[in-house]
Amino acid sequence: MLTLLADHRYRHLLAAQVVALLGTGLATVALGLLAYDLAGGGAAAVLGTVFTIKMLAYVGIAPVAGALAERMDRRRLLVTLDLVRAGAALALPFVTEVWQVYALIFLLQAASAGFTPTFQATLPDILPEEERYTRALSLSRLVQDLENILSPTLAALLLLLLPYNALFLGTAAGFAGSALLVVSVALPRPMATGRRGIYDRTTRGIRLYLATPRLRGLLALQLAVAAAGAMVLVNSVVLVRGVLGLPDSALAWAMFAFGAGSMTAALLLPRLLDRIPDRPVMLAGAGLMALTLAGLAGIVAGAGLAWPVLLGAWLLIGFGSSAVATPSGRLLRRSAHAADRPALFAAQFALSHACWLICYPLAGWLMTGFGTVPALAVLACLAGIGLLAAWQLWPAGEAREIDHVHHNLPADHPHLNGARRHSHPLVIDDLHPRWATRF
């Protein structure tokens, strides 16, 4: 994987991802503590609302951003959005009311809704070979997992010396560093196939996504990831501080365990995916998360929550989450032409976060209103539903190339090359408007 760093464009973009993620990780810890300061025992509900606002920004803005990224200079767009995120982070240490947190989080996450899918769609254009792109996905996931370890560790050390509000300054520095690294490289800009109206460009990615069976399965798996992840992100602060009565630094170590599990999976996946198709790996990851939530509910109901048990459960959930998330970029790359990738990545960003939009408030509401065991049990059921839906929606043994017949094109169309029946990897586009063998 490290040979990819010889490409200076990828090296700079990876470094931008590192510093931005490091800053975001500090903010995750700081937000949990800020919510606890402002709302006490109602921190789970506050965090649930914060994450709901984040998801609303993602779901509503990402498709529009994907349409704009098709026409705008990517580097200029990414740098501008990084600076907006840095400004929002700088204001967070000065808030005194919960509503101020909500407003700043919406601004920050609206910028992230434009930044992240545009950034992700750029990678397959820089690394067009699938093997190199697969390694890049694993390396990017490994970076995210290292952030899940390093950020809580750094946060725990900083909290020994500084108030938690100081962590937001690190967040702003991370976004500023990302902007400097992005501006240092030239980014490709694939030409769109023909001019489209704003409605067509805004909805195109979602239409392509939902028309592709493997991506419908991916969306169901995202529900499992969101159910398990929401339990970790929303309720860890209540479990650590409220149920176990541990200090602030313990929250950072709980997130460390989640990141360690995810990193372990990312290290194992590149070679595993060389031998095993994406589908069984991703389904196994979703199953692990559902079983872990259910098992933890049983343990807590019977013997109560213990610190080592919580760390072990978060480790397993992190492993399963990475097993689903890491190969997903391969599915997206395989499912669109270069010109449609920004729209498709934006659709993935919006639709996957729609799952989080359901699970974040549900996790906070269940924990606040009913307690730990009902929250774990309901989210385990939701993860199981996602797993079963993916099993049905994503056909097993999917052929690499699909034999099909075109009746929707004139006989002299260049795509036909003189033959109405032909075989190639099927991608939903203007020539193939649905997943079928006859057009």
Order of alpha helices (4+ residues) and beta strands (2+ residues): alpha-alpha-alpha-alpha-alpha-alpha-alpha-alpha-alpha-alpha-alpha-alpha-alpha-alpha-beta-beta
